[in-house]
């Protein structure tokens, strides 16, 4: 199946630019009820940034965004942490809070698995096969 160039660039813009900007704004603006809730919000977001930083196709989007977006995310995390610092460590959450925590943990586990797979893909454990050049004698 072949995709058009416009489809590929649109998908890359969504994954590499739109979703990270939404996560940055969400981190910046979200009011948390506890430090633990803040941590469960930040963990999957941070793992998403590590994932797209490590395996993203930045040549078609912008190579400079590869560094700018995580920097903005770190600034948003710092601002969010300073806002969440005086909050209690644990606060009662309803069923929706538990669903959010569970979804965050599942997404974090999937992203950790993908990040480990991307790191492991840089090495090759098997013995290489030696091949000879077919035109060795110039024929």
C-alpha positions in Angstrom: 0.0 0.0 0.0 1.4 3.4 -1.0 0.7 6.6 0.8 0.9 10.1 -0.6 3.6 12.5 0.5 0.9 14.7 2.0 -0.5 11.8 4.1 2.9 11.0 5.5 3.8 14.6 6.3 0.4 15.1 7.9 0.8 12.0 10.1 4.3 13.2 11.0 3.1 16.6 11.9 0.4 15.2 14.2 2.7 12.7 15.9 5.8 15.0 16.2 4.2 18.5 16.6 0.5 18.5 17.4 0.5 15.8 20.1 3.6 17.2 21.9 2.1 20.7 21.9 -1.1 19.4 23.4 0.9 17.5 26.0 3.0 20.6 26.8 -0.1 22.8 27.2 -1.9 20.2 29.2 1.1 19.9 31.6 1.3 23.7 31.9 -2.4 24.3 32.6 -3.6 21.2 34.4 -4.5 21.6 38.1 -3.7 18.5 40.1 -5.1 17.4 43.4 -2.0 15.5 44.7 1.7 15.0 44.0 1.0 11.3 43.1 -1.6 12.4 40.6 0.9 14.9 39.1 3.5 12.1 38.8 1.1 9.7 37.1 0.3 12.5 34.6 3.9 13.5 33.9 5.3 9.9 33.5 3.5 8.9 30.3 4.0 12.4 28.8 7.7 12.2 29.5 8.0 8.7 28.0 6.2 9.9 24.9 8.8 12.6 24.4 11.6 10.2 24.9 10.0 7.8 22.4 9.5 10.4 19.6 12.9 11.9 20.3 14.6 8.5 19.9 12.8 7.1 16.9 11.1 10.1 15.3 11.5 11.0 11.7 12.6 14.6 12.2 14.0 15.2 8.8 10.6 15.8 7.3 9.2 17.8 10.2 12.1 20.0 11.5 15.3 18.8 13.1 15.3 21.8 15.5 11.9 20.8 16.9 13.5 17.6 18.1 15.2 19.7 20.7 12.8 22.6 21.1 9.7 20.5 22.0 11.4 18.5 24.8 12.9 21.7 26.2 9.4 23.3 26.3 8.1 20.2 28.0 10.8 20.4 30.7 9.9 24.0 31.3 6.2 23.1 31.6 7.1 20.2 34.0 9.1 22.6 36.2 6.2 25.1 36.3 3.7 22.3 36.9 5.9 20.9 39.7 6.2 24.2 41.4 2.4 24.5 41.4 1.9 20.9 42.6 4.7 21.0 45.3 2.5 22.3 48.2 -0.2 19.7 47.4 -0.6 16.6 49.6 1.1 13.4 48.4 -2.2 11.5 48.2 -5.8 12.7 47.7 -9.0 10.8 47.4 -9.9 10.2 43.8 -13.1 9.0 42.3 -13.5 6.2 39.8 -12.5 8.5 36.9 -9.2 9.3 38.8 -8.4 5.6 39.1 -9.3 5.0 35.4 -6.9 7.8 34.5 -4.1 6.4 36.7 -4.6 2.9 35.2 -4.6 4.3 31.7 -1.4 6.3 32.4 0.3 3.2 33.8 -0.7 1.0 30.8 0.5 3.7 28.3 3.7 4.1 30.3 4.3 0.3 30.2 3.8 0.2 26.4 6.1 3.2 25.8 8.8 1.7 28.1 8.6 -1.5 26.0 8.8 0.5 22.7 11.7 2.6 24.0 13.7 -0.5 25.1 13.0 -2.0 21.7 14.3 1.0 20.0 17.5 1.1 22.1 18.1 -2.6 21.5 17.7 -2.2 17.8 21.0 -0.4 17.6 22.9 -3.6 18.3 23.1 -6.9 16.6 23.8 -10.0 18.6 24.2 -12.6 15.9 27.4 -13.5 14.0 27.5 -11.6 10.7 27.6 -13.5 7.4 30.7 -12.8 5.2 29.8 -12.2 1.6 32.1 -12.0 -1.4 31.7 -9.3 -4.0 30.3 -10.9 -7.2 32.5 -9.0 -9.6 35.7 -9.8 -7.8 37.7 -10.4 -10.9 36.1 -7.6 -12.9 33.8 -9.9 -15.0 
